[in-house]
Amino acid sequence: MIRVAVVGVNNIGNIHCRYYAQHPDTELVAVCDLMEDRAKAASTAFGVKAYTDLRRLLDTEEIDMVCVATGGEEKGSHHYEPVMLAIEAGKDVLVEKPISNRIEEARAMVKAAAAKGVRFGCNLNHRFTPAAEKGKAWMKQNLLGAPLFINMRLSIDNKADFTEWFHMRALHPHSIDVMRYFFGDIKRVQAFMNKAPGRTTWSNASINLEFVSGAIGHLTGSYDMSMLHPIEWCEVAGTEGRFVIENVYENITLYPRQSSETIVVHNSIMRGMQGFNDTFRNRIERFIEQIKQKAAPEQIEGSGLEALAAQEVIEAAILSQQSGGHVIEVPSSP
């Protein structure tokens, strides 16, 4: 049994708590939040101990894994301290995205996890769908051939307008990670952005990408689109064909280059997902499975290192926008 503590028990943290409380291989032991009322509410809801001090929790409870679901500025500024405390205590860690909104903190967390030899994952849940898994399998079967280009669109209606880079840092760890999941490391970035009327944040982005493999890509992102329409669309193309994933998980279509026939796989056939929140379940279950399997830290899927790589691309896009659209080199992963 894997004993779990959840740090940060607002909306997302409570989703995590529910899955750990229900999973047959985990036991939710404790919750922690700087806001005592939140900690007590989660404690009551899940029948576990409540803490407001993570150090005290780690000193008191027998814990195998810590889930860090705190938020903060740009959804990531409160991750660093609890992640570092958990790593130093030798616990496996799953952190919400973005790994951090400060790139130096993200680099430090990844370095610390590697030095301590703990498993460090990030909730990059958009890649943990049967549709993405099917696309990856088609690529391994060489049904796409050599990679050529990838087009990604991720857009939601989010009126939050806290900082200039809120849209980029809070949303696009998902889109960049999905693109990297299929095509690998990204070498160079060029970005153009605009702000919808009255906005503080750069709420629309058009980003050109060059992958280390030589493939190219494009990301369109927006915080100004209706949630009544599909939020995500991804097209992956190679020399022998292409596939399209619609709305994260709903279906995937393969278009072979040498055939007029297509292969369409619907969500109901792919171990049917009931809704977007099931991506949380899929991601959490995979991390638990890898802990059970005693996977080496470097084998973790959706790892802290991969989250850092996505954040490096985002920071390069921000630098490109600040420079008037110059092409920016992305730092190599450590």
Secondary structure, DSSP 8 states (H G I E B T S, - for coil): -EEEEEE--SHHHHHHHHHHHH-TTEEEEEEE-SSHHHHHHHHHHHT-EEES-HHHHHHHS--SEEEE----GGGTTTSHHHHHHHHHTT-EEEE-SSS-SSHHHHHHHHHHHHHHT--EEE--GGG-SHHHHHHHHHHHTTSS-SEEEEEEEEE-B-----STTHHHHHHHHHHHHHHHHHH--EEEEEEEEE--TT-SS--EEEEEEEETTS-EEEEEEESBS-TTS--EEEEEEETTEEEEEETTTTEEEEEETT-S--EEEETTTTT---STTHHHHHHHHHHHHHHHTT--GGG-TTBHHHHHHHHHHHHHHHHHHHTTS--EE-----
